[in-house]
Amino acid sequence: MEKTAYRILDANFNRAREALRVVEEYCRFVLNDGMLSGRAKQLRHELSQIIAGLDVASLLCCRDSQQDVGKELRVKGQMKRTTLEDCFTAAAKRISEALRMLAEVGQTIDPVLYDRFEKLRFGAYTLEKDISTAAYGVLRFQNVRLYVLITVQPESDKAKIFDLVGACIDGGADCLQLRCKGLVDKEIVSFAESFTELCRRNSVLSIVNNRPDIATLCGADGVHLGQDDLSVESVRRLQQKPFIIGRSTHNLQQLTDTLSGTCDYVALGPVFATTTKPHEPAAGLDYVRQAVEILKNNRVGGVAVGGIDLNNLEQVLALRIRTVAVCSAICQAANPAKACSDFKKFIQSYRMEQ
């Protein structure tokens, strides 16, 4: 029976180790996330350390791959992978399954092994959750090029606001942020529900400014936080589904502090002086340039924001920033749909020419 136990341990050790490598590379190359990749690598290292404490020679001696009746077993569709996300999901499930088997069978060799493998299994569950949360933000936000900020005030006409939302969608905006100022919560919820639904129907990302509670209640794709708002980690604890979380930054210190958390994108600005936030001094093009350099080896997306219009857009794009957020130049335009379209075409054509 010991030989059979060693065969099971050997097979499941290999299964878990191989799957952890898949997860590690997914974090490294798809998400560009060194921290998550490092956690997967550490888990793989800890697994190998436990196995090294067994009689490794006996494990290898008991291996009989050629006579394994399971090598020919197939379930229809079991190996079908159409995306890299499919590869990650399948690997994550293999890890927990293999670790469970290692715990169950390992205790027949040494009772201590049960707790050691179980600890790894629960660590794998947490890692899977953290990777999935990170992947949601990275993969959904990576195609955002034009991000439009829509401001609602007490005197705003709701019908006109949603005409504006529709115009931005028609003009090619990839992501819209709803910023409600001076409204009571009941009014904000009313706007946010309609806003989120309209964005969802048109496959445009919906972000609610400052209010993770309302973003959650309305099923928005995410929330944008200011420097004085809740921490990203606090919002993660509140979320009931994967959330895109962004935070405003105005200098390198704020950027560094933000990158120590788990946000999905950072707003960089104001790039130019803006009437939207006259109290906030312009961070300038230099800040965006420095931030882009820092972010190039990080999964977090960068968004240039503040005073951007068609006259200075090229200066911003020249910094290699991928995403641009615009407010007044679109929302106050005579034809917001055309303004959106002009911005989008400029952004896309500029990138293609570079």
C-alpha positions in Angstrom: 0.0 0.0 0.0 2.9 2.4 0.7 4.0 2.0 -2.9 0.6 3.0 -4.1 0.6 6.0 -1.8 3.9 7.1 -3.1 2.6 6.8 -6.7 -0.3 9.1 -5.8 1.9 11.6 -4.0 4.3 11.7 -7.0 1.6 12.2 -9.5 -0.1 14.9 -7.6 3.1 16.7 -6.7 3.9 16.9 -10.4 0.4 18.0 -11.2 0.5 20.8 -8.6 4.0 21.9 -9.5 3.2 22.1 -13.2 0.0 24.0 -12.6 1.8 26.5 -10.3 4.2 27.2 -13.1 1.3 28.0 -15.4 -0.1 30.4 -12.8 3.3 32.0 -12.3 3.8 32.7 -16.0 0.3 34.0 -16.3 0.9 36.6 -13.6 4.3 37.4 -15.1 3.5 37.7 -18.8 -0.2 38.4 -19.0 -0.8 40.5 -15.9 2.8 41.9 -15.7 2.5 41.5 -12.0 5.8 40.6 -10.2 4.2 40.4 -6.8 1.6 37.8 -7.8 4.1 35.9 -9.9 6.4 35.8 -6.9 3.6 34.5 -4.7 3.0 31.6 -7.1 6.7 30.9 -7.2 6.9 30.9 -3.4 4.0 28.5 -3.2 5.8 26.2 -5.7 9.0 26.4 -3.7 7.2 25.5 -0.4 5.5 22.6 -2.1 8.9 21.3 -3.4 10.4 21.7 0.1 7.7 19.5 1.6 8.2 16.8 -1.0 12.0 17.0 -0.5 11.4 15.9 3.1 10.0 12.6 1.8 12.0 9.7 0.4 12.4 11.2 -3.1 14.2 8.1 -4.4 11.1 6.0 -3.4 8.8 8.5 -5.1 10.7 8.1 -8.4 11.0 4.3 -8.0 7.3 4.0 -7.5 6.5 6.0 -10.6 5.1 3.9 -13.5 3.9 6.3 -16.2 3.8 3.7 -18.9 1.4 1.4 -16.9 -0.8 4.3 -15.5 -4.4 3.5 -16.6 -5.2 7.2 -16.2 -3.0 8.4 -19.0 -5.5 7.5 -21.7 -8.6 8.7 -19.9 -10.2 11.7 -21.5 -13.3 13.7 -20.9 -14.8 15.6 -23.8 -13.6 19.2 -23.8 -11.3 18.7 -20.9 -8.2 20.2 -22.6 -10.0 22.9 -24.6 -8.4 26.3 -24.0 -9.3 29.3 -26.1 -7.7 32.1 -24.0 -4.9 32.5 -21.6 -7.5 33.1 -18.9 -8.8 29.6 -19.6 -5.3 28.3 -19.0 -5.1 30.1 -15.7 -8.5 29.0 -14.5 -7.8 25.3 -15.3 -4.4 25.5 -13.6 -5.8 27.1 -10.5 -8.3 24.3 -10.1 -5.6 21.6 -10.7 -3.5 23.1 -7.9 -6.3 22.8 -5.2 -7.3 19.4 -6.4 -3.7 18.1 -6.3 -3.0 19.6 -2.9 -6.2 18.1 -1.5 -5.0 14.7 -2.6 -1.5 15.3 -1.3 -3.0 16.1 2.1 -5.3 13.1 2.2 -2.7 10.6 1.1 0.3 12.2 2.6 -1.1 11.7 6.1 -0.9 7.9 5.6 2.9 8.3 5.3 3.3 11.0 8.0 0.4 12.6 9.8 2.2 16.0 9.9 1.9 16.2 6.1 -1.8 16.8 6.2 -1.6 20.2 7.9 1.4 21.2 5.8 -0.4 20.5 2.5 -3.7 21.9 3.8 -1.9 25.2 4.6 -0.7 25.3 1.0 -4.1 24.5 -0.3 -5.7 27.5 1.5 -2.9 29.7 0.4 -3.6 28.6 -3.2 -7.3 29.5 -2.8 -6.3 33.1 -1.7 -3.8 33.4 -4.5 -6.5 32.3 -7.0 -8.8 35.0 -5.7 -6.2 37.7 -5.8 -5.1 36.8 -9.3 -8.7 36.8 -10.6 -9.4 40.2 -9.0 -6.2 41.6 -10.5 -7.0 40.1 -13.9 -10.5 41.6 -14.0 -9.1 45.1 -13.8 -6.1 44.6 -16.0 -7.9 42.8 -18.8 -11.0 45.0 -18.8 -9.1 48.3 -18.6 -6.2 47.5 -21.0 -8.3 48.4 -24.0 -9.5 51.8 -22.7 -8.1 54.6 -24.7 -10.6 57.4 -24.3 -12.0 57.9 -20.8 -14.7 60.6 -20.4 -15.6 62.3 -17.1 -19.3 63.4 -16.8 -20.1 65.8 -14.1 -23.6 66.0 -12.5 -24.6 68.9 -10.3 -27.9 69.8 -8.5 -29.0 72.0 -11.4 -28.2 69.4 -14.1 -31.1 68.2 -16.3 -31.2 64.4 -16.1 -32.4 64.0 -19.7 -29.6 66.2 -21.0 -27.0 64.3 -18.9 -28.1 61.0 -20.5 -28.1 62.6 -23.9 -24.5 63.4 -23.2 -23.8 59.9 -22.0 -25.3 58.5 -25.2 -23.4 61.0 -27.3 -20.1 59.9 -25.7 -21.0 56.3 -26.3 -21.8 57.0 -29.9 -18.6 58.9 -30.3 -16.4 56.0 -29.2 -15.7 56.6 -25.5 -14.3 53.4 -24.0 -15.0 54.3 -20.3 -17.3 56.8 -18.7 -17.0 58.2 -15.1 -20.0 59.6 -13.3 -19.1 62.5 -11.0 -21.9 63.7 -8.8 -21.3 66.9 -6.9 -23.7 68.4 -4.3 -26.4 65.8 -4.8 -28.0 63.8 -2.0 -27.5 60.0 -2.0 -31.0 59.3 -3.4 -30.3 61.5 -6.4 -26.8 60.0 -6.9 -28.3 56.4 -6.9 -30.9 57.4 -9.4 -28.3 58.8 -11.8 -25.9 55.9 -11.2 -28.4 53.2 -11.9 -29.4 54.7 -15.2 -25.8 55.5 -16.1 -24.6 52.0 -15.3 -27.4 50.3 -17.3 -26.8 52.5 -20.3 -23.1 51.8 -20.3 -23.7 48.1 -19.8 -26.0 47.9 -22.8 -23.4 49.5 -25.0 -20.3 47.6 -23.7 -18.7 50.7 -22.2 -17.1 50.6 -18.8 -18.9 52.5 -16.1 -17.0 54.1 -13.2 -18.6 55.9 -10.3 -16.5 58.7 -8.7 -15.8 58.6 -4.9 -18.7 56.3 -3.9 -17.8 52.6 -3.7 -21.1 51.9 -1.9 -23.2 53.4 -4.7 -21.0 51.8 -7.4 -21.5 48.4 -5.7 -25.3 49.0 -5.3 -25.7 50.0 -8.9 -23.5 47.2 -10.4 -21.0 49.6 -11.9 -17.8 48.2 -13.3 -15.7 50.2 -10.9 -15.0 53.2 -8.7 -12.6 56.1 -8.9 -11.0 57.3 -5.6 -9.4 60.5 -4.7 -6.5 60.9 -2.3 -8.8 61.5 0.7 -11.2 58.7 -0.1 -11.2 55.1 1.3 -8.1 53.0 0.7 -8.1 50.6 -2.2 -7.9 47.7 0.2 -11.0 48.9 2.1 -12.9 49.1 -1.1 -11.8 45.6 -2.0 -13.3 44.3 1.2 -16.6 46.0 0.3 -16.9 44.7 -3.3 -19.4 42.0 -4.0 -17.9 41.2 -7.4 -14.6 42.0 -9.2 -14.2 45.8 -9.3 -12.0 48.2 -11.4 -10.5 50.6 -8.9 -8.6 53.8 -9.9 -7.1 56.5 -7.8 -6.0 60.1 -8.5 -2.4 60.9 -8.1 -0.8 64.3 -8.4 2.9 63.6 -7.7 5.5 60.8 -7.5 5.0 60.2 -3.8 1.3 59.7 -4.2 2.0 57.4 -7.1 4.5 55.3 -5.2 2.1 55.0 -2.2 -0.8 54.0 -4.5 1.3 51.4 -6.3 1.9 49.6 -3.0 -1.8 48.7 -3.0 -4.0 46.8 -5.5 -5.5 49.5 -7.7 -6.1 48.9 -11.4 -5.2 52.3 -12.8 -3.9 55.6 -11.6 -5.0 59.0 -12.9 -2.0 61.3 -13.5 -2.6 65.0 -13.3 -3.9 67.6 -13.7 -1.6 67.6 -16.7 -2.7 71.2 -17.5 -4.6 73.8 -15.4 -8.3 72.9 -15.4 -11.5 74.6 -14.4 -12.9 71.3 -13.1 -10.4 71.3 -10.2 -9.1 74.9 -10.0 -7.7 74.2 -6.4 -5.4 71.5 -7.7 -2.2 72.9 -9.2 -1.1 71.4 -12.5 1.2 68.4 -12.1 2.5 69.0 -15.6 3.8 66.9 -18.4 7.0 66.0 -16.5 4.9 64.1 -13.9 3.2 62.1 -16.6 6.5 61.4 -18.3 8.0 60.1 -15.0 4.9 58.1 -14.2 4.8 56.4 -17.6 8.4 55.2 -17.0 7.5 53.8 -13.6 4.3 52.1 -14.8 5.8 50.4 -17.8 6.9 47.5 -15.6 3.7 47.4 -13.6 0.3 46.0 -14.3 -1.4 49.2 -13.2 -2.7 51.4 -16.1 -2.0 55.1 -16.4 -4.5 57.8 -17.3 -3.5 61.3 -18.2 -6.2 63.8 -17.0 -6.7 67.5 -16.5 -7.2 70.2 -19.1 -6.6 68.0 -22.1 -8.1 69.2 -25.4 -7.4 68.6 -29.1 -4.9 71.4 -29.1 -2.6 69.8 -26.5 -3.5 66.1 -27.0 -0.4 65.4 -29.1 1.9 66.7 -26.3 0.3 64.2 -23.9 0.4 61.2 -26.3 4.0 61.9 -27.1 4.7 60.8 -23.5 3.6 57.3 -24.4 0.6 57.4 -22.2 -2.0 54.9 -23.4 -5.2 56.3 -21.9 -6.5 59.9 -21.9 -9.3 61.2 -19.7 -11.3 64.2 -21.0 -14.0 66.3 -19.4 -14.7 69.9 -20.6 -13.4 69.5 -24.1 -16.0 66.9 -24.8 -18.9 67.5 -22.3 -19.0 71.3 -23.1 -18.6 70.9 -26.8 -21.4 71.9 -29.2 -21.4 68.3 -30.5 -20.1 65.9 -27.8 -20.4 62.9 -30.1 -18.2 64.5 -32.8 -15.8 65.7 -30.1 -15.5 62.2 -28.8 -15.0 60.8 -32.3 -12.3 63.4 -33.0 -10.4 62.5 -29.8 -10.7 58.8 -30.4 -9.5 59.0 -34.0 -6.5 61.2 -33.0 -5.5 58.8 -30.2 -5.8 55.7 -32.5 -4.1 57.2 -35.5 -1.3 58.7 -33.3 -0.5 55.3 -31.8 -0.5 53.6 -35.2 2.0 56.1 -36.6 4.5 55.7 -33.8 
